[in-house]
């Protein structure tokens, strides 16, 4: 896979190289489990557009709102996959302790996406760098 990607990469101009690497990365990640590719795409799209809006906005309140969107989306995805079952179990124990009723929300059979913490914090660092003015927003 890497040999093919490198051969194609060096045949393309710079603009197309980046798009090709993005597509190849999605393909590679999706070959493990295609369903999780959508999580990667959501993070990419949200942070791309948040980065664009941060670059264009000069109003501090708006910039904080945009950063909050990025943080909530990315940490929401991460938190759901890593911690839903833990908090669900603890809530069930608490509910059972204070109520005579049975807690009926079942744990989900979630498979933790490969590298979710890594790509979540990588994409958040991009958004935060744009917010702080340490880098310019990427262009399409």
Buried (B, 14 or more C-beta within 10 A) or exposed (E): EEEEBEEBBEEEEEEEBBEBBEEBBBEEBBEEEEEBBEBBBEBBEBBBBBBBBBBEBEEEEEBEEBBEBBBEBBEEBBEBBBEEBEEBEEEBEEBEEEEEEEBEEEEEEEEEBEEBEEBBBEBBEBBBBBBEEEBEBEEE
